[in-house]
């Protein structure tokens, strides 16, 4: 029997504007793919990202281009050859994982070779703003064990220092989203270390980070925009201590799992993150997040409302997804 494929765009308002060095957004624009083998149905969610040349329309077009192959039974392995890494492949890959889980009655993590899925502890993002604004936001979230601060302004150091005062017990990650130059990094990193920042994410623009080779940063550096799939891993391993694995960059759970294992083999620590997404987009990432040094899966916490059923998040602890949601 031929499979059925559908895809649609959805918009989910945020609780507050999400601001990084490249701009701001007030809603999550996602694409949901559904692959059905009645009575079973698998779903996957992806977030098109303009930084990588993606739009909702382009992602829907890519999914449509794959329709014939998917409806004829293309599996996850075939999908890796059918589409390039990115949001479209992620939506379809996660839908295929979910469909297999529904067909077999096994949970997706068991299909991935894991005996169980443990809860994970996520950081919480504080958007870029003035030092006073970021300190106020951090004060509201000071109970959380880890905060991730977006930077990319002239008063970055003042903002981080203000957050440290506002949330003295929270562990801190700083994310530059490619906003720094190398000399700025050299100036800023020792001061961030003094403020007990544990990780600095993507300080330099992707494509300009060869300058990091041989640089002994006083704060461990994490690759995000520079790392999508295993193809970039060897270069990143020479420049960064940590790799941020995201399903939308990798093009799905299949490549994300392979990337995570390859990074571990090279001695690179893992962060598992996501774009701003609903629980459906975050749920598959809980599998590679098992045992990761850092987890950044707070997308559902940033929404004004999440889909039902969604993930159960107790403070900053994300429980395994209900079967009705995914996997």
MITORGU-326626 format. One record per residue (C-alpha): residue in three letters; chain; x, y negated, z negated. Coordinates in nm, 3 decimals, padded with zeros to 5 digits. Each point is the difference from the previous one (the first is absolute). Example, Ala and Ser with C-alpha at 12.3 -4.5 7.8 and 13.67 -1.06 7.14 Angstrom:
2
VEXVEX   aa  ch       xx       yy       zz
VEXVEX  ala   A   01.230   00.450  -00.780
VEXVEX  ser   A   00.137  -00.344   00.066
END
This chain:
327
VEXVEX   aa  ch       xx       yy       zz
VEXVEX  unk   A   00.000   00.000   00.000
VEXVEX  unk   A   00.131  -00.345   00.091
VEXVEX  unk   A   00.072  -00.238  -00.283
VEXVEX  unk   A  -00.177  -00.335  -00.034
VEXVEX  unk   A   00.198  -00.322  -00.041
VEXVEX  unk   A  -00.121  -00.342  -00.105
VEXVEX  unk   A   00.179  -00.312  -00.118
VEXVEX  unk   A  -00.112  -00.335  -00.136
VEXVEX  unk   A   00.139  -00.321  -00.145
VEXVEX  unk   A  -00.090  -00.109  -00.352
VEXVEX  unk   A   00.062  -00.315  -00.204
VEXVEX  unk   A   00.040   00.009  -00.379
VEXVEX  unk   A   00.017  -00.334  -00.189
VEXVEX  unk   A   00.281  -00.048  -00.250
VEXVEX  unk   A  -00.037  -00.119  -00.359
VEXVEX  unk   A   00.243  -00.284   00.074
VEXVEX  unk   A   00.215  -00.104   00.298
VEXVEX  unk   A   00.297   00.231   00.058
VEXVEX  unk   A   00.298  -00.221   00.079
VEXVEX  unk   A   00.345   00.101   00.122
VEXVEX  unk   A   00.279  -00.188   00.176
VEXVEX  unk   A  -00.162   00.057   00.340
VEXVEX  unk   A  -00.347  -00.128  -00.089
VEXVEX  unk   A  -00.321   00.069  -00.190
VEXVEX  unk   A  -00.305   00.223   00.039
VEXVEX  unk   A  -00.339   00.002  -00.171
VEXVEX  unk   A  -00.122   00.339   00.120
VEXVEX  unk   A   00.132   00.342   00.093
VEXVEX  unk   A  -00.065   00.083   00.364
VEXVEX  unk   A   00.016   00.377   00.041
VEXVEX  unk   A  -00.082   00.263   00.259
VEXVEX  unk   A  -00.170   00.325  -00.103
VEXVEX  unk   A   00.023   00.307   00.222
VEXVEX  unk   A  -00.231   00.297  -00.047
VEXVEX  unk   A   00.060   00.343   00.154
VEXVEX  unk   A  -00.289   00.242  -00.037
VEXVEX  unk   A  -00.034   00.373   00.046
VEXVEX  unk   A  -00.359   00.023  -00.124
VEXVEX  unk   A  -00.083   00.041  -00.278
VEXVEX  unk   A   00.351  -00.110  -00.101
VEXVEX  unk   A   00.130  -00.355   00.041
VEXVEX  unk   A   00.345  -00.147  -00.061
VEXVEX  unk   A   00.072  -00.370  -00.051
VEXVEX  unk   A   00.310  -00.213   00.019
VEXVEX  unk   A   00.050  -00.373  -00.057
VEXVEX  unk   A   00.273  -00.222   00.139
VEXVEX  unk   A   00.087  -00.369  -00.021
VEXVEX  unk   A   00.115  -00.163   00.325
VEXVEX  unk   A   00.290  -00.233  -00.076
VEXVEX  unk   A   00.076  -00.304   00.214
VEXVEX  unk   A   00.367   00.006  -00.107
VEXVEX  unk   A   00.033   00.319   00.201
VEXVEX  unk   A  -00.196  -00.128   00.299
VEXVEX  unk   A  -00.324   00.172  -00.101
VEXVEX  unk   A  -00.359  -00.125   00.008
VEXVEX  unk   A  -00.328   00.170  -00.081
VEXVEX  unk   A  -00.089   00.003   00.369
VEXVEX  unk   A   00.331   00.156   00.104
VEXVEX  unk   A  -00.028   00.270  -00.266
VEXVEX  unk   A  -00.353   00.087   00.109
VEXVEX  unk   A   00.122   00.015   00.360
VEXVEX  unk   A   00.282   00.237  -00.094
VEXVEX  unk   A  -00.244   00.226  -00.181
VEXVEX  unk   A  -00.224  -00.002   00.305
VEXVEX  unk   A   00.295   00.093   00.220
VEXVEX  unk   A   00.054   00.305  -00.221
VEXVEX  unk   A  -00.366   00.105   00.007
VEXVEX  unk   A   00.026   00.275   00.260
VEXVEX  unk   A   00.297   00.166  -00.169
VEXVEX  unk   A  -00.150  -00.024  -00.349
VEXVEX  unk   A  -00.340   00.130   00.109
VEXVEX  unk   A   00.172   00.288   00.177
VEXVEX  unk   A   00.164   00.103  -00.326
VEXVEX  unk   A   00.340  -00.175  -00.011
VEXVEX  unk   A   00.152   00.071  -00.341
VEXVEX  unk   A   00.221  -00.218  -00.218
VEXVEX  unk   A   00.315   00.119   00.175
VEXVEX  unk   A  -00.140  -00.091   00.340
VEXVEX  unk   A  -00.112  -00.337  -00.134
VEXVEX  unk   A   00.361  -00.092  -00.082
VEXVEX  unk   A   00.080   00.026   00.371
VEXVEX  unk   A  -00.328  -00.152   00.116
VEXVEX  unk   A   00.027  -00.339  -00.171
VEXVEX  unk   A   00.288  -00.214  -00.129
VEXVEX  unk   A   00.040  -00.075  -00.371
VEXVEX  unk   A  -00.250  -00.255  -00.124
VEXVEX  unk   A  -00.351  -00.056  -00.125
VEXVEX  unk   A  -00.186   00.191   00.273
VEXVEX  unk   A   00.199   00.317  -00.054
VEXVEX  unk   A  -00.035  -00.040  -00.375
VEXVEX  unk   A  -00.381  -00.014   00.015
VEXVEX  unk   A  -00.017   00.311   00.219
VEXVEX  unk   A   00.266   00.193  -00.191
VEXVEX  unk   A  -00.170  -00.058  -00.335
VEXVEX  unk   A  -00.336   00.093   00.151
VEXVEX  unk   A   00.149   00.330   00.122
VEXVEX  unk   A   00.143   00.072  -00.346
VEXVEX  unk   A  -00.340  -00.074  -00.155
VEXVEX  unk   A  -00.182   00.214   00.257
VEXVEX  unk   A   00.228   00.296  -00.067
VEXVEX  unk   A  -00.059  -00.038  -00.373
VEXVEX  unk   A  -00.376  -00.005   00.053
VEXVEX  unk   A   00.009   00.298   00.236
VEXVEX  unk   A   00.215   00.219  -00.225
VEXVEX  unk   A  -00.122  -00.112  -00.339
VEXVEX  unk   A   00.362  -00.065  -00.104
VEXVEX  unk   A   00.110  -00.339  -00.124
VEXVEX  unk   A   00.231  -00.197   00.229
VEXVEX  unk   A   00.287   00.010  -00.246
VEXVEX  unk   A  -00.018   00.380  -00.001
VEXVEX  unk   A   00.017  -00.006   00.380
VEXVEX  unk   A   00.312  -00.216  -00.041
VEXVEX  unk   A   00.157   00.265  -00.224
VEXVEX  unk   A  -00.068  -00.153  -00.341
VEXVEX  unk   A  -00.156   00.202  -00.282
VEXVEX  unk   A  -00.164  -00.309  -00.149
VEXVEX  unk   A  -00.032  -00.376   00.033
VEXVEX  unk   A   00.089  -00.200  -00.308
VEXVEX  unk   A  -00.121  -00.354  -00.075
VEXVEX  unk   A   00.242  -00.276   00.103
VEXVEX  unk   A   00.075  -00.338  -00.155
VEXVEX  unk   A  -00.019  -00.289   00.247
VEXVEX  unk   A   00.148  -00.345  -00.022
VEXVEX  unk   A  -00.229  -00.300   00.045
VEXVEX  unk   A   00.071  -00.278   00.248
VEXVEX  unk   A   00.025  -00.367  -00.092
VEXVEX  unk   A  -00.042  -00.211   00.314
VEXVEX  unk   A   00.238  -00.275   00.104
VEXVEX  unk   A  -00.089  -00.334  -00.153
VEXVEX  unk   A   00.141  -00.279  -00.210
VEXVEX  unk   A   00.188   00.104  -00.315
VEXVEX  unk   A  -00.300  -00.107  -00.209
VEXVEX  unk   A  -00.243   00.196   00.216
VEXVEX  unk   A   00.213   00.314  -00.005
VEXVEX  unk   A   00.054  -00.026  -00.374
VEXVEX  unk   A  -00.375  -00.033  -00.057
VEXVEX  unk   A  -00.069   00.303   00.217
VEXVEX  unk   A   00.270   00.200  -00.179
VEXVEX  unk   A  -00.140  -00.101  -00.338
VEXVEX  unk   A  -00.340   00.139   00.100
VEXVEX  unk   A   00.165   00.329   00.097
VEXVEX  unk   A   00.269   00.007  -00.269
VEXVEX  unk   A  -00.137   00.325  -00.145
VEXVEX  unk   A   00.099   00.183   00.315
VEXVEX  unk   A   00.327   00.196  -00.016
VEXVEX  unk   A   00.141  -00.135   00.329
VEXVEX  unk   A  -00.061  -00.313   00.206
VEXVEX  unk   A   00.111  -00.061   00.358
VEXVEX  unk   A   00.068  -00.366   00.076
VEXVEX  unk   A  -00.022  -00.140   00.351
VEXVEX  unk   A   00.263  -00.266   00.069
VEXVEX  unk   A   00.102  -00.216   00.295
VEXVEX  unk   A  -00.004  -00.363  -00.118
VEXVEX  unk   A   00.258  -00.255  -00.110
VEXVEX  unk   A  -00.084   00.053  -00.367
VEXVEX  unk   A   00.022   00.381   00.003
VEXVEX  unk   A   00.234   00.025  -00.295
VEXVEX  unk   A  -00.212  -00.235  -00.210
VEXVEX  unk   A  -00.306   00.211   00.081
VEXVEX  unk   A   00.166   00.325  -00.102
VEXVEX  unk   A   00.125  -00.159  -00.322
VEXVEX  unk   A  -00.350  -00.128  -00.077
VEXVEX  unk   A  -00.146   00.346   00.056
VEXVEX  unk   A   00.262   00.153  -00.227
VEXVEX  unk   A  -00.114  -00.234  -00.279
VEXVEX  unk   A  -00.369   00.065   00.073
VEXVEX  unk   A   00.037   00.380   00.009
VEXVEX  unk   A   00.307   00.077  -00.211
VEXVEX  unk   A  -00.064   00.375  -00.030
VEXVEX  unk   A  -00.086   00.072   00.364
VEXVEX  unk   A   00.254   00.158   00.229
VEXVEX  unk   A   00.053  -00.221   00.306
VEXVEX  unk   A   00.046   00.062   00.371
VEXVEX  unk   A   00.060  -00.292   00.233
VEXVEX  unk   A  -00.106   00.021   00.366
VEXVEX  unk   A   00.140  -00.255   00.246
VEXVEX  unk   A  -00.174   00.137   00.312
VEXVEX  unk   A   00.305  -00.093   00.214
VEXVEX  unk   A   00.004  -00.363  -00.122
VEXVEX  unk   A   00.364  -00.032  -00.109
VEXVEX  unk   A   00.329  -00.056   00.176
VEXVEX  unk   A   00.311   00.186  -00.109
VEXVEX  unk   A   00.150  -00.295  -00.187
VEXVEX  unk   A  -00.333  -00.060  -00.175
VEXVEX  unk   A   00.002   00.364  -00.104
VEXVEX  unk   A   00.353  -00.026  -00.137
VEXVEX  unk   A  -00.103  -00.305  -00.202
VEXVEX  unk   A  -00.332   00.138  -00.122
VEXVEX  unk   A   00.085   00.363  -00.083
VEXVEX  unk   A   00.218  -00.065  -00.310
VEXVEX  unk   A  -00.270  -00.227  -00.144
VEXVEX  unk   A  -00.266   00.265   00.061
VEXVEX  unk   A   00.219   00.253  -00.177
VEXVEX  unk   A   00.026  -00.238  -00.295
VEXVEX  unk   A  -00.382  -00.005  -00.012
VEXVEX  unk   A  -00.004   00.380  -00.008
VEXVEX  unk   A  -00.154   00.040   00.346
VEXVEX  unk   A   00.028   00.370   00.084
VEXVEX  unk   A  -00.035  -00.010   00.377
VEXVEX  unk   A   00.020  -00.253   00.285
VEXVEX  unk   A  -00.201   00.104   00.304
VEXVEX  unk   A   00.093  -00.089   00.360
VEXVEX  unk   A   00.197  -00.320  -00.063
VEXVEX  unk   A   00.123  -00.046   00.360
VEXVEX  unk   A  -00.189   00.018   00.327
VEXVEX  unk   A  -00.013   00.345   00.155
VEXVEX  unk   A   00.259   00.008   00.273
VEXVEX  unk   A   00.228  -00.234  -00.194
VEXVEX  unk   A   00.074   00.226  -00.295
VEXVEX  unk   A   00.325   00.150   00.128
VEXVEX  unk   A   00.154  -00.273  -00.219
VEXVEX  unk   A  -00.101   00.211  -00.301
VEXVEX  unk   A   00.250   00.273   00.083
VEXVEX  unk   A   00.278  -00.029  -00.254
VEXVEX  unk   A  -00.191  -00.251  -00.213
VEXVEX  unk   A  -00.018   00.107  -00.366
VEXVEX  unk   A  -00.324  -00.162  -00.108
VEXVEX  unk   A  -00.042  -00.047  -00.377
VEXVEX  unk   A  -00.368   00.089   00.054
VEXVEX  unk   A  -00.082   00.319   00.195
VEXVEX  unk   A  -00.136  -00.074   00.345
VEXVEX  unk   A  -00.301   00.166   00.163
VEXVEX  unk   A  -00.070   00.037   00.373
VEXVEX  unk   A  -00.354  -00.072   00.114
VEXVEX  unk   A  -00.037  -00.172   00.336
VEXVEX  unk   A   00.332   00.155   00.108
VEXVEX  unk   A  -00.124   00.357  -00.053
VEXVEX  unk   A  -00.292   00.163   00.178
VEXVEX  unk   A   00.095   00.360   00.077
VEXVEX  unk   A   00.297   00.237  -00.025
VEXVEX  unk   A   00.144  -00.173   00.308
VEXVEX  unk   A   00.112  -00.299  -00.213
VEXVEX  unk   A   00.095   00.194  -00.312
VEXVEX  unk   A   00.372   00.050   00.061
VEXVEX  unk   A   00.061  -00.373   00.048
VEXVEX  unk   A  -00.215  -00.089  -00.299
VEXVEX  unk   A   00.183   00.250  -00.220
VEXVEX  unk   A   00.320  -00.202   00.058
VEXVEX  unk   A  -00.170  -00.327  -00.100
VEXVEX  unk   A  -00.262   00.076  -00.262
VEXVEX  unk   A  -00.032   00.203  -00.318
VEXVEX  unk   A  -00.377   00.047   00.034
VEXVEX  unk   A  -00.231   00.072   00.295
VEXVEX  unk   A  -00.361  -00.123   00.008
VEXVEX  unk   A  -00.204   00.271   00.172
VEXVEX  unk   A  -00.338  -00.116   00.131
VEXVEX  unk   A  -00.241   00.211   00.199
VEXVEX  unk   A  -00.092  -00.284   00.235
VEXVEX  unk   A   00.367  -00.052   00.092
VEXVEX  unk   A   00.078   00.370   00.028
VEXVEX  unk   A  -00.312   00.073   00.202
VEXVEX  unk   A  -00.168   00.228  -00.251
VEXVEX  unk   A   00.049   00.237  -00.288
VEXVEX  unk   A   00.181   00.256   00.217
VEXVEX  unk   A   00.296  -00.226   00.078
VEXVEX  unk   A  -00.012  -00.167  -00.344
VEXVEX  unk   A   00.055   00.336  -00.170
VEXVEX  unk   A   00.287   00.084   00.234
VEXVEX  unk   A   00.154  -00.345  -00.051
VEXVEX  unk   A  -00.025   00.031  -00.377
VEXVEX  unk   A   00.178   00.336   00.001
VEXVEX  unk   A   00.270  -00.126   00.235
VEXVEX  unk   A   00.059  -00.307  -00.220
VEXVEX  unk   A   00.038   00.217  -00.309
VEXVEX  unk   A   00.251   00.217   00.184
VEXVEX  unk   A   00.212  -00.308   00.068
VEXVEX  unk   A  -00.017  -00.112  -00.362
VEXVEX  unk   A  -00.233  -00.293   00.073
VEXVEX  unk   A  -00.263  -00.067  -00.265
VEXVEX  unk   A  -00.364  -00.034   00.098
VEXVEX  unk   A  -00.258  -00.269  -00.027
VEXVEX  unk   A  -00.338   00.101   00.142
VEXVEX  unk   A  -00.212  -00.294   00.102
VEXVEX  unk   A  -00.294  -00.096   00.215
VEXVEX  unk   A  -00.149  -00.296   00.178
VEXVEX  unk   A  -00.297  -00.173  -00.162
VEXVEX  unk   A  -00.259   00.275   00.038
VEXVEX  unk   A  -00.294   00.175  -00.161
VEXVEX  unk   A   00.022   00.321  -00.199
VEXVEX  unk   A  -00.035   00.199   00.322
VEXVEX  unk   A   00.320  -00.152   00.135
VEXVEX  unk   A   00.190   00.050  -00.326
VEXVEX  unk   A  -00.112   00.355  -00.091
VEXVEX  unk   A   00.228   00.188   00.244
VEXVEX  unk   A   00.303  -00.197  -00.122
VEXVEX  unk   A  -00.040   00.155  -00.345
VEXVEX  unk   A   00.158   00.318   00.139
VEXVEX  unk   A   00.341  -00.147   00.098
VEXVEX  unk   A  -00.024  -00.221  -00.311
VEXVEX  unk   A   00.047   00.304  -00.224
VEXVEX  unk   A   00.329  -00.053  -00.180
VEXVEX  unk   A   00.079  -00.329   00.179
VEXVEX  unk   A   00.214  -00.247  -00.191
VEXVEX  unk   A  -00.241  -00.283   00.083
VEXVEX  unk   A  -00.366   00.005   00.104
VEXVEX  unk   A  -00.174  -00.298   00.160
VEXVEX  unk   A  -00.354   00.118   00.072
VEXVEX  unk   A  -00.202  -00.282  -00.154
VEXVEX  unk   A  -00.207  -00.077   00.312
VEXVEX  unk   A  -00.334   00.104  -00.154
VEXVEX  unk   A   00.074  -00.217  -00.305
VEXVEX  unk   A   00.024  -00.305   00.225
VEXVEX  unk   A  -00.346   00.045   00.154
VEXVEX  unk   A  -00.318  -00.176  -00.105
VEXVEX  unk   A  -00.165   00.341   00.039
VEXVEX  unk   A   00.123   00.344   00.104
VEXVEX  unk   A  -00.173   00.277   00.189
VEXVEX  unk   A  -00.207   00.259  -00.187
VEXVEX  unk   A   00.119   00.239  -00.112
VEXVEX  unk   A   00.340  -00.155  -00.043
VEXVEX  unk   A   00.310   00.082  -00.195
VEXVEX  unk   A  -00.026  -00.002  -00.377
VEXVEX  unk   A   00.258  -00.251  -00.126
VEXVEX  unk   A   00.045  -00.026  -00.376
VEXVEX  unk   A   00.203  -00.314  -00.057
VEXVEX  unk   A   00.290   00.069   00.236
VEXVEX  unk   A  -00.040   00.380   00.006
VEXVEX  unk   A  -00.149   00.140   00.321
VEXVEX  unk   A  -00.169   00.337  -00.036
VEXVEX  unk   A  -00.009   00.259   00.282
VEXVEX  unk   A  -00.273  -00.076   00.256
VEXVEX  unk   A  -00.342   00.164  -00.024
VEXVEX  unk   A  -00.062   00.247   00.281
VEXVEX  unk   A  -00.283  -00.220   00.129
VEXVEX  unk   A   00.246  -00.285   00.061
VEXVEX  unk   A   00.285   00.184   00.172
VEXVEX  unk   A   00.193   00.324   00.002
END
